[in-house]
Every structure is written in C-alpha cells, then in structure tokens.
Amino acid sequence: MSKKLIDAIIEMREEDALKITNELLDGGTAPIDVLSACKEAMDIISKSFEAGESFIPELMMAGEMLTAITDILKPRMAEDSAEEKLGKIVVGTVQGDIHDIAKDIVCFMLDLNGFEVIDLGVDVPPAKFVETVKETGATIVGLSGFLTLAYDPMKETVAALKATGLNVKIMVGGGQIDEQIREYTGADAYGKDAMSAVSLAQEWIGKEL
C-alpha cells in the first residue's frame, strides 16, 4: 500500500495520495511509516530534478502534497507529543536550495518530540542562522539541503556558526547528504532521517541537562 502512496506522490496525483494516506492510517499503518513513504517519494523526485527530468513546479507541487499529508498525520501523532519543551533548535534549508520537504518532516518530528523549533524556511544565508542562534539562545542547528548545490552553502554556514564561538551543535541532512558530506561541511553529525535527527537532538540536550 505504501508503494501506492509513493507512486501517487511521484505522479503528482494529490487526491489519490490523500485518499491512500487515510486508508493506510485507518488500516493501522503507523504515521511515521507514512512519513517514510513520503520521504522515499521525495528522494525519487529530487533525483529526477537533479537529472533534469523534472522542474521547480513539480518540486513545489510535491511540497504542497506533503503539507496536505502532514496535516492529516498531525492530529494522529499529537497524542504522543511531549508537553514540556526540551530545548531550542534552529532549522533551515541552506542558501541556494528551495527544497523544504526533508526540513518540514524533521521540524514536524522534532516538535512532536518536545523541542521548540525555529524554522527559518528555505534559501537561508549563513548570517541568518548565526543571527537567529544569537537571538534565541538555541544550542542546536539543523541544516537541510536536498540538492548537491547545497554542499558548499552548508560548509559556509557551519564555518560561520563555529566562528562565533557559540556553544552550538550542528547536524546536516537531506536527500543527497551522507556521512562523507557531513565531513566535508564540518558539521557535528549527519541525520539520515527525521528520527535520527530527533535522537541526535535528544542526545545533545541530554548532555547539557
């Protein structure tokens, strides 16, 4: 059934995707598994974009579909949401990349797991991350990038944050990001998916408490 959801998203059939989402949830599929299917679909769309086989309108449409799907998932997941905020996390898609799918899933899961998330959106310059960390006192930063062109902006953002001398941990993630890219950017950790990001944040906050 999740294969049907992935196909519906890739083929931009929003009505079918929402119907399948509801059917999956009603049939007992865990919301996190639905999110995983969405991420798998977005990875495929991202690779298609990189190969020049799909374009910005498709990325935007896919993003709108994911927003609609998460709107269905939120009430089902909110029951398990933590009440007390564990800490502040600044998250954003780095400069030059307008992809918000992976970022939105991470923000969603961090919020549900008790973190106060400051979402800067997409195409965020390094200076904005630095300014927001200083303003909010956040101790964790999540840098998202879905395309290969995000590698250098990620590296520049990590360097800008570290140059401030602030006590901040930085994680990176997104469609084409892996441990090798983490090393290239100088970030503290790579989160392969939303739950990895949550685990990293919990570990880092736990060390502070």
PEKATA-V521913 format. One record per residue. PSI is psi in radians with two decimals (NA if undefined). OMEGA is omega as a letter, one per 30 degrees, with the letter a starting at -180 (* if undefined). D_FIRST is the distance of its C-alpha to the first C-alpha in Angstrom with 1 decimal. Layout:
PSI & OMEGA & D_FIRST
PSI & OMEGA & D_FIRST
This chain:
-0.68 & l & 0.0
-0.50 & l & 3.8
-0.64 & l & 5.2
-0.67 & l & 5.1
-0.78 & l & 6.7
-0.81 & l & 8.9
-0.73 & a & 10.0
-0.70 & l & 10.8
-0.82 & a & 12.8
-0.65 & a & 14.5
0.12 & l & 15.4
0.60 & l & 16.7
1.46 & a & 15.1
-0.79 & a & 15.7
-0.76 & l & 15.5
-0.71 & a & 12.0
-0.74 & a & 10.9
-0.68 & l & 12.7
-0.79 & a & 11.5
-0.69 & l & 7.7
-0.84 & l & 9.3
-0.70 & l & 11.3
-0.72 & l & 8.9
-0.83 & a & 7.2
-0.76 & l & 10.9
-0.47 & a & 12.2
0.04 & l & 10.2
0.06 & l & 11.8
2.36 & a & 9.7
2.42 & l & 12.6
-0.63 & a & 13.5
-0.53 & l & 14.5
-0.58 & l & 11.1
-0.74 & l & 10.0
-0.68 & l & 13.3
-0.69 & l & 12.8
-0.69 & l & 9.9
-0.77 & a & 12.5
-0.71 & l & 15.2
-0.74 & l & 13.7
-0.73 & a & 13.4
-0.57 & l & 16.9
-0.72 & l & 18.3
-0.75 & l & 17.5
-0.68 & l & 19.1
-0.78 & a & 22.0
-0.64 & l & 22.7
-0.68 & l & 22.7
-0.80 & l & 25.2
-0.58 & a & 27.3
-0.02 & l & 27.6
0.30 & a & 28.7
-0.27 & l & 25.9
2.93 & a & 24.8
3.12 & a & 27.1
-0.76 & a & 27.7
-0.67 & l & 26.5
-0.70 & l & 23.0
-0.76 & a & 23.1
-0.72 & l & 24.4
-0.72 & l & 21.9
-0.68 & l & 19.0
-0.72 & l & 20.9
-0.67 & l & 21.3
-0.71 & a & 17.5
-0.69 & l & 17.1
-0.76 & l & 20.0
-0.67 & l & 18.5
-0.76 & a & 15.3
-0.49 & l & 17.6
-0.56 & l & 19.8
-0.67 & a & 17.1
-0.61 & a & 16.5
-0.88 & a & 20.3
-0.58 & a & 21.4
-0.47 & a & 19.0
-0.35 & a & 20.1
-0.46 & a & 23.7
-0.51 & a & 24.7
0.06 & a & 24.6
2.42 & l & 26.5
2.47 & a & 29.9
-0.86 & a & 32.9
2.31 & a & 35.5
2.31 & a & 35.0
-0.57 & a & 35.4
3.00 & a & 36.6
2.38 & l & 36.4
2.23 & l & 34.2
2.22 & a & 34.7
2.48 & l & 31.6
2.74 & l & 31.6
2.27 & a & 30.5
2.88 & a & 33.6
2.37 & l & 36.1
-0.20 & a & 35.1
2.20 & a & 31.3
0.27 & a & 29.8
2.15 & a & 26.2
0.08 & a & 25.2
-1.01 & a & 21.4
-0.74 & l & 21.8
-0.78 & a & 24.9
-0.67 & l & 23.3
-0.76 & l & 20.6
-0.81 & l & 23.5
-0.76 & a & 25.7
-0.85 & a & 23.2
-0.66 & l & 22.8
-0.74 & l & 26.5
-0.79 & a & 27.4
-0.48 & a & 25.3
0.29 & l & 27.0
0.18 & l & 30.4
2.58 & l & 31.6
1.97 & a & 33.5
2.19 & l & 31.9
1.81 & a & 34.0
1.97 & a & 31.7
-0.08 & l & 34.0
-2.54 & a & 31.4
2.90 & l & 31.4
0.85 & a & 34.3
2.11 & l & 36.2
2.71 & a & 39.6
-0.72 & a & 40.8
-0.56 & a & 43.6
-0.71 & l & 41.1
-0.83 & a & 39.4
-0.84 & a & 42.9
-0.76 & a & 44.2
-0.69 & l & 41.3
-0.76 & l & 41.5
-0.72 & a & 45.3
-0.70 & a & 44.8
-0.36 & a & 42.2
0.29 & l & 43.2
2.51 & a & 39.6
-0.05 & l & 39.6
2.44 & l & 36.2
2.34 & l & 35.0
2.10 & l & 31.6
2.15 & a & 31.7
2.51 & l & 28.6
2.27 & a & 28.5
-0.33 & a & 25.8
2.80 & a & 28.2
-0.45 & a & 30.9
-0.12 & l & 33.6
-0.25 & a & 32.8
-0.90 & a & 34.5
-0.77 & l & 38.1
-0.62 & l & 37.6
-0.81 & a & 35.9
-0.76 & a & 38.9
-0.67 & a & 41.3
-0.75 & l & 39.7
-0.78 & a & 39.8
-0.72 & a & 43.5
-0.72 & l & 44.3
-0.73 & a & 42.9
-0.53 & a & 44.7
-0.38 & a & 47.9
-0.36 & a & 48.2
0.10 & l & 48.7
2.61 & l & 46.3
1.49 & a & 44.6
2.41 & l & 41.1
2.46 & a & 38.1
2.22 & l & 35.9
2.61 & l & 32.3
2.69 & l & 30.6
2.99 & a & 27.0
3.08 & a & 24.7
-0.86 & a & 23.0
0.11 & a & 25.9
2.44 & l & 27.6
-3.00 & a & 28.3
-0.61 & l & 31.2
-0.72 & l & 33.5
-0.62 & l & 33.2
-0.78 & a & 33.7
-0.73 & a & 36.9
-0.72 & a & 37.9
-0.40 & a & 37.5
0.15 & l & 39.3
2.83 & a & 36.7
-0.50 & a & 36.7
2.79 & l & 33.1
2.22 & l & 29.8
1.96 & a & 26.6
-0.36 & l & 23.7
-3.12 & a & 21.2
-0.68 & a & 21.6
-0.55 & l & 22.1
-0.70 & l & 24.7
-0.73 & l & 26.5
-0.80 & a & 26.6
-0.75 & l & 28.0
-0.82 & a & 30.5
-0.74 & l & 31.7
-0.71 & a & 32.1
-0.80 & a & 34.0
-0.74 & l & 36.3
-0.67 & l & 36.9
-0.61 & a & 37.6
-0.48 & a & 40.3
-0.60 & a & 42.0
NA & * & 42.1
